[in-house]
């Protein structure tokens, strides 16, 4: 018997891909509407406060994303 596979993307690994704040903002637009991704790995990119804030705003609407790796980001201040 053939097992049915779920075609939904659950984990997106974009570590070390030279993603900038503009790329993070575009990614944020996508994850805001996505309800299947549970893990987003975007460590070691060129994301600063602006990109992190865009991602944080997207997470407000996305309840399925449970893991966000943002290690290596150039964050300068706390986000409020």
N, CA, C and O atoms as CSV, one atom per row, in Angstrom:
chain,resi,resn,atom,element,x,y,z
A,1,UNK,N,N,0.833,-1.170,0.000
A,1,UNK,CA,C,0.000,0.000,0.000
A,1,UNK,C,C,0.886,1.244,0.000
A,1,UNK,O,O,1.828,1.336,0.787
A,2,UNK,N,N,0.593,2.181,-0.864
A,2,UNK,CA,C,1.386,3.400,-0.965
A,2,UNK,C,C,0.922,4.412,0.077
A,2,UNK,O,O,-0.274,4.650,0.244
A,3,UNK,N,N,1.880,4.995,0.763
A,3,UNK,CA,C,1.577,5.973,1.793
A,3,UNK,C,C,1.429,7.352,1.159
A,3,UNK,O,O,2.247,7.745,0.327
A,4,UNK,N,N,0.392,8.086,1.546
A,4,UNK,CA,C,0.163,9.441,1.048
A,4,UNK,C,C,1.116,10.406,1.760
A,4,UNK,O,O,1.173,10.436,2.989
A,5,UNK,N,N,1.851,11.182,0.993
A,5,UNK,CA,C,2.786,12.144,1.572
A,5,UNK,C,C,2.183,13.533,1.542
A,5,UNK,O,O,1.526,13.918,0.574
A,6,UNK,N,N,2.408,14.268,2.593
A,6,UNK,CA,C,1.941,15.636,2.695
A,6,UNK,C,C,2.876,16.525,1.879
A,6,UNK,O,O,4.068,16.576,2.182
A,7,UNK,N,N,2.382,17.230,0.852
A,7,UNK,CA,C,3.248,18.033,-0.008
A,7,UNK,C,C,3.630,19.391,0.585
A,7,UNK,O,O,4.376,20.140,-0.045
A,8,UNK,N,N,3.143,19.719,1.761
A,8,UNK,CA,C,3.408,21.028,2.348
A,8,UNK,C,C,4.847,21.145,2.842
A,8,UNK,O,O,5.402,20.209,3.417
A,9,UNK,N,N,5.419,22.282,2.611
A,9,UNK,CA,C,6.763,22.588,3.108
A,9,UNK,C,C,6.667,22.902,4.592
A,9,UNK,O,O,5.893,23.770,4.995
A,10,UNK,N,N,7.440,22.210,5.399
A,10,UNK,CA,C,7.412,22.414,6.849
A,10,UNK,C,C,8.648,23.161,7.359
A,10,UNK,O,O,8.556,23.931,8.315
A,11,UNK,N,N,9.790,22.938,6.733
A,11,UNK,CA,C,11.035,23.560,7.176
A,11,UNK,C,C,11.698,24.243,5.998
A,11,UNK,O,O,11.856,23.650,4.931
A,12,UNK,N,N,12.087,25.505,6.197
A,12,UNK,CA,C,12.766,26.276,5.160
A,12,UNK,C,C,14.126,26.694,5.701
A,12,UNK,O,O,14.215,27.441,6.675
A,13,UNK,N,N,15.179,26.206,5.061
A,13,UNK,CA,C,16.547,26.466,5.502
A,13,UNK,C,C,17.211,27.421,4.517
A,13,UNK,O,O,17.560,27.032,3.403
A,14,UNK,N,N,17.381,28.671,4.933
A,14,UNK,CA,C,18.002,29.706,4.102
A,14,UNK,C,C,19.254,30.270,4.780
A,14,UNK,O,O,19.605,31.432,4.579
A,15,UNK,N,N,19.916,29.446,5.576
A,15,UNK,CA,C,21.115,29.912,6.285
A,15,UNK,C,C,22.218,30.262,5.295
A,15,UNK,O,O,22.400,29.586,4.282
A,16,UNK,N,N,22.955,31.337,5.606
A,16,UNK,CA,C,24.133,31.773,4.848
A,16,UNK,C,C,23.839,31.951,3.362
A,16,UNK,O,O,24.531,31.388,2.514
A,17,UNK,N,N,22.805,32.741,3.051
A,17,UNK,CA,C,22.430,33.011,1.668
A,17,UNK,C,C,22.500,34.489,1.305
A,17,UNK,O,O,21.930,34.905,0.297
A,18,UNK,N,N,23.193,35.287,2.116
A,18,UNK,CA,C,23.357,36.717,1.864
A,18,UNK,C,C,22.024,37.451,1.779
A,18,UNK,O,O,21.873,38.380,0.986
A,19,UNK,N,N,21.059,37.036,2.595
A,19,UNK,CA,C,19.755,37.699,2.630
A,19,UNK,C,C,19.912,39.014,3.373
A,19,UNK,O,O,20.462,39.057,4.474
A,20,UNK,N,N,19.428,40.082,2.764
A,20,UNK,CA,C,19.514,41.421,3.351
A,20,UNK,C,C,18.184,41.763,4.032
A,20,UNK,O,O,17.277,40.934,4.105
A,21,UNK,N,N,18.089,42.990,4.523
A,21,UNK,CA,C,16.835,43.446,5.119
A,21,UNK,C,C,15.696,43.424,4.099
A,21,UNK,O,O,14.564,43.079,4.438
A,22,UNK,N,N,15.993,43.792,2.855
A,22,UNK,CA,C,14.962,43.767,1.807
A,22,UNK,C,C,14.475,42.337,1.577
A,22,UNK,O,O,13.277,42.105,1.413
A,23,UNK,N,N,15.391,41.393,1.565
A,23,UNK,CA,C,15.026,39.986,1.409
A,23,UNK,C,C,14.245,39.480,2.604
A,23,UNK,O,O,13.305,38.700,2.446
A,24,UNK,N,N,14.622,39.915,3.798
A,24,UNK,CA,C,13.899,39.520,5.010
A,24,UNK,C,C,12.477,40.070,4.983
A,24,UNK,O,O,11.541,39.402,5.422
A,25,UNK,N,N,12.315,41.289,4.466
A,25,UNK,CA,C,10.977,41.885,4.368
A,25,UNK,C,C,10.109,41.104,3.379
A,25,UNK,O,O,8.924,40.887,3.630
A,26,UNK,N,N,10.690,40.687,2.271
A,26,UNK,CA,C,9.936,39.885,1.303
A,26,UNK,C,C,9.602,38.518,1.887
A,26,UNK,O,O,8.499,38.007,1.694
A,27,UNK,N,N,10.538,37.941,2.588
A,27,UNK,CA,C,10.306,36.660,3.246
A,27,UNK,C,C,9.199,36.800,4.292
A,27,UNK,O,O,8.359,35.912,4.439
A,28,UNK,N,N,9.205,37.909,5.007
A,28,UNK,CA,C,8.175,38.170,6.016
A,28,UNK,C,C,6.789,38.222,5.385
A,28,UNK,O,O,5.829,37.708,5.959
A,29,UNK,N,N,6.676,38.833,4.219
A,29,UNK,CA,C,5.388,38.877,3.521
A,29,UNK,C,C,4.886,37.473,3.230
A,29,UNK,O,O,3.695,37.190,3.364
A,30,UNK,N,N,5.790,36.603,2.836
A,30,UNK,CA,C,5.412,35.235,2.520
A,30,UNK,C,C,5.020,34.425,3.739
A,30,UNK,O,O,4.028,33.697,3.704
A,31,UNK,N,N,5.786,34.539,4.824
A,31,UNK,CA,C,5.467,33.728,6.000
A,31,UNK,C,C,4.251,34.261,6.744
A,31,UNK,O,O,3.619,33.533,7.510
A,32,UNK,N,N,3.925,35.518,6.521
A,32,UNK,CA,C,2.729,36.075,7.155
A,32,UNK,C,C,1.474,35.326,6.692
A,32,UNK,O,O,0.522,35.160,7.453
A,33,UNK,N,N,1.490,34.886,5.453
A,33,UNK,CA,C,0.331,34.201,4.873
A,33,UNK,C,C,0.462,32.678,4.894
A,33,UNK,O,O,-0.524,31.971,4.683
A,34,UNK,N,N,1.658,32.173,5.146
A,34,UNK,CA,C,1.903,30.728,5.098
A,34,UNK,C,C,1.510,30.077,6.417
A,34,UNK,O,O,1.810,30.592,7.494
A,35,UNK,N,N,0.834,28.937,6.314
A,35,UNK,CA,C,0.409,28.248,7.530
A,35,UNK,C,C,0.931,26.817,7.594
A,35,UNK,O,O,0.412,26.000,8.355
A,36,UNK,N,N,1.956,26.511,6.798
A,36,UNK,CA,C,2.510,25.161,6.843
A,36,UNK,C,C,3.940,25.135,7.373
A,36,UNK,O,O,4.346,24.143,7.978
A,37,UNK,N,N,4.707,26.190,7.163
A,37,UNK,CA,C,6.102,26.207,7.633
A,37,UNK,C,C,6.123,26.325,9.152
A,37,UNK,O,O,5.501,27.218,9.728
A,38,UNK,N,N,6.841,25.416,9.783
A,38,UNK,CA,C,6.978,25.442,11.237
A,38,UNK,C,C,8.388,25.854,11.677
A,38,UNK,O,O,8.578,26.313,12.804
A,39,UNK,N,N,9.375,25.689,10.785
A,39,UNK,CA,C,10.768,26.019,11.099
A,39,UNK,C,C,11.344,26.895,9.990
A,39,UNK,O,O,11.327,26.513,8.819
A,40,UNK,N,N,11.849,28.060,10.357
A,40,UNK,CA,C,12.514,28.958,9.417
A,40,UNK,C,C,13.922,29.208,9.922
A,40,UNK,O,O,14.110,29.781,10.995
A,41,UNK,N,N,14.902,28.782,9.158
A,41,UNK,CA,C,16.307,28.902,9.540
A,41,UNK,C,C,16.959,29.947,8.637
A,41,UNK,O,O,17.198,29.687,7.458
A,42,UNK,N,N,17.243,31.119,9.185
A,42,UNK,CA,C,17.846,32.194,8.383
A,42,UNK,C,C,19.064,32.793,9.083
A,42,UNK,O,O,19.317,33.995,8.993
A,43,UNK,N,N,19.797,31.957,9.766
A,43,UNK,CA,C,21.021,32.393,10.445
A,43,UNK,C,C,22.092,32.787,9.434
A,43,UNK,O,O,22.057,32.380,8.273
A,44,UNK,N,N,23.031,33.579,9.900
A,44,UNK,CA,C,24.216,33.958,9.128
A,44,UNK,C,C,23.877,34.624,7.798
A,44,UNK,O,O,24.415,34.260,6.752
A,45,UNK,N,N,22.990,35.591,7.853
A,45,UNK,CA,C,22.668,36.436,6.702
A,45,UNK,C,C,22.949,37.886,7.073
A,45,UNK,O,O,23.456,38.148,8.164
A,46,UNK,N,N,22.637,38.819,6.209
A,46,UNK,CA,C,22.914,40.240,6.449
A,46,UNK,C,C,21.670,40.966,6.939
A,46,UNK,O,O,21.328,42.040,6.442
A,47,UNK,N,N,21.002,40.375,7.909
A,47,UNK,CA,C,19.761,40.945,8.434
A,47,UNK,C,C,20.082,41.807,9.653
A,47,UNK,O,O,20.789,41.379,10.566
A,48,UNK,N,N,19.549,43.029,9.651
A,48,UNK,CA,C,19.742,43.949,10.772
A,48,UNK,C,C,18.390,44.176,11.457
A,48,UNK,O,O,17.446,43.408,11.265
A,49,UNK,N,N,18.316,45.229,12.246
A,49,UNK,CA,C,17.093,45.556,12.980
A,49,UNK,C,C,15.865,45.646,12.076
A,49,UNK,O,O,14.789,45.167,12.435
A,50,UNK,N,N,16.029,46.260,10.902
A,50,UNK,CA,C,14.884,46.482,10.008
A,50,UNK,C,C,14.301,45.161,9.507
A,50,UNK,O,O,13.083,44.983,9.495
A,51,UNK,N,N,15.150,44.257,9.105
A,51,UNK,CA,C,14.691,42.953,8.644
A,51,UNK,C,C,14.089,42.130,9.770
A,51,UNK,O,O,13.090,41.438,9.576
A,52,UNK,N,N,14.701,42.206,10.951
A,52,UNK,CA,C,14.190,41.478,12.114
A,52,UNK,C,C,12.819,42.005,12.521
A,52,UNK,O,O,11.950,41.234,12.929
A,53,UNK,N,N,12.627,43.306,12.413
A,53,UNK,CA,C,11.327,43.890,12.753
A,53,UNK,C,C,10.250,43.435,11.769
A,53,UNK,O,O,9.121,43.160,12.175
A,54,UNK,N,N,10.585,43.353,10.487
A,54,UNK,CA,C,9.633,42.857,9.488
A,54,UNK,C,C,9.246,41.416,9.798
A,54,UNK,O,O,8.076,41.051,9.690
A,55,UNK,N,N,10.212,40.605,10.178
A,55,UNK,CA,C,9.936,39.213,10.534
A,55,UNK,C,C,9.076,39.134,11.793
A,55,UNK,O,O,8.162,38.314,11.869
A,56,UNK,N,N,9.363,39.976,12.771
A,56,UNK,CA,C,8.580,39.981,14.008
A,56,UNK,C,C,7.128,40.349,13.731
A,56,UNK,O,O,6.213,39.758,14.306
A,57,UNK,N,N,6.920,41.310,12.862
A,57,UNK,CA,C,5.542,41.701,12.501
A,57,UNK,C,C,4.813,40.559,11.803
A,57,UNK,O,O,3.623,40.345,12.037
A,58,UNK,N,N,5.517,39.831,10.953
A,58,UNK,CA,C,4.905,38.691,10.250
A,58,UNK,C,C,4.538,37.592,11.237
A,58,UNK,O,O,3.517,36.927,11.069
A,59,UNK,N,N,5.351,37.396,12.255
A,59,UNK,CA,C,5.079,36.360,13.246
A,59,UNK,C,C,3.825,36.669,14.065
A,59,UNK,O,O,3.198,35.767,14.620
A,60,UNK,N,N,3.476,37.926,14.132
A,60,UNK,CA,C,2.257,38.318,14.843
A,60,UNK,C,C,1.029,37.676,14.188
A,60,UNK,O,O,0.072,37.319,14.876
A,61,UNK,N,N,1.057,37.530,12.858
A,61,UNK,CA,C,-0.065,36.953,12.118
A,61,UNK,C,C,0.101,35.455,11.855
A,61,UNK,O,O,-0.886,34.757,11.623
A,62,UNK,N,N,1.319,34.965,11.888
A,62,UNK,CA,C,1.582,33.556,11.587
A,62,UNK,C,C,1.672,32.775,12.890
A,62,UNK,O,O,2.562,33.024,13.703
A,63,UNK,N,N,0.764,31.838,13.091
A,63,UNK,CA,C,0.742,31.054,14.326
A,63,UNK,C,C,1.335,29.657,14.138
A,63,UNK,O,O,1.444,28.906,15.108
A,64,UNK,N,N,1.722,29.293,12.911
A,64,UNK,CA,C,2.255,27.952,12.676
A,64,UNK,C,C,3.774,27.897,12.831
A,64,UNK,O,O,4.319,26.836,13.137
A,65,UNK,N,N,4.462,29.010,12.627
A,65,UNK,CA,C,5.918,29.038,12.734
A,65,UNK,C,C,6.309,28.972,14.210
A,65,UNK,O,O,5.989,29.871,14.988
A,66,UNK,N,N,7.001,27.902,14.581
A,66,UNK,CA,C,7.369,27.714,15.990
A,66,UNK,C,C,8.861,27.864,16.245
A,66,UNK,O,O,9.276,28.054,17.388
A,67,UNK,N,N,9.684,27.781,15.182
A,67,UNK,CA,C,11.131,27.904,15.324
A,67,UNK,C,C,11.647,28.913,14.303
A,67,UNK,O,O,11.399,28.779,13.104
A,68,UNK,N,N,12.362,29.917,14.788
A,68,UNK,CA,C,12.995,30.914,13.931
A,68,UNK,C,C,14.436,31.060,14.387
A,68,UNK,O,O,14.696,31.534,15.493
A,69,UNK,N,N,15.380,30.651,13.534
A,69,UNK,CA,C,16.804,30.803,13.833
A,69,UNK,C,C,17.304,32.042,13.123
A,69,UNK,O,O,17.257,32.127,11.896
A,70,UNK,N,N,17.783,33.004,13.898
A,70,UNK,CA,C,18.277,34.264,13.353
A,70,UNK,C,C,19.675,34.561,13.891
A,70,UNK,O,O,20.073,35.724,13.969
A,71,UNK,N,N,20.422,33.526,14.261
A,71,UNK,CA,C,21.782,33.692,14.771
A,71,UNK,C,C,22.656,34.394,13.731
A,71,UNK,O,O,22.504,34.175,12.529
A,72,UNK,N,N,23.554,35.222,14.199
A,72,UNK,CA,C,24.486,35.879,13.310
A,72,UNK,C,C,23.933,37.152,12.693
A,72,UNK,O,O,24.597,37.768,11.860
A,73,UNK,N,N,22.740,37.557,13.081
A,73,UNK,CA,C,22.171,38.812,12.562
A,73,UNK,C,C,22.880,39.990,13.212
A,73,UNK,O,O,23.393,39.881,14.325
A,74,UNK,N,N,22.903,41.103,12.517
A,74,UNK,CA,C,23.560,42.307,13.029
A,74,UNK,C,C,22.537,43.221,13.700
A,74,UNK,O,O,22.241,44.308,13.204
A,75,UNK,N,N,22.012,42.774,14.814
A,75,UNK,CA,C,21.019,43.555,15.526
A,75,UNK,C,C,21.725,44.529,16.458
A,75,UNK,O,O,22.661,44.154,17.164
A,76,UNK,N,N,21.283,45.760,16.459
A,76,UNK,CA,C,21.942,46.816,17.219
A,76,UNK,C,C,21.185,47.262,18.458
A,76,UNK,O,O,21.777,47.801,19.393
A,77,UNK,N,N,19.876,47.040,18.466
A,77,UNK,CA,C,19.085,47.514,19.598
A,77,UNK,C,C,17.944,46.535,19.843
A,77,UNK,O,O,17.644,45.690,19.000
A,78,UNK,N,N,17.323,46.658,20.990
A,78,UNK,CA,C,16.190,45.776,21.259
A,78,UNK,C,C,14.983,46.277,20.482
A,78,UNK,O,O,14.819,47.479,20.277
A,79,UNK,N,N,14.149,45.352,20.055
A,79,UNK,CA,C,12.939,45.694,19.303
A,79,UNK,C,C,11.778,45.769,20.283
A,79,UNK,O,O,11.586,44.873,21.105
A,80,UNK,N,N,11.019,46.829,20.191
A,80,UNK,CA,C,9.869,46.985,21.091
A,80,UNK,C,C,8.611,47.038,20.290
A,80,UNK,O,O,7.524,47.166,20.855
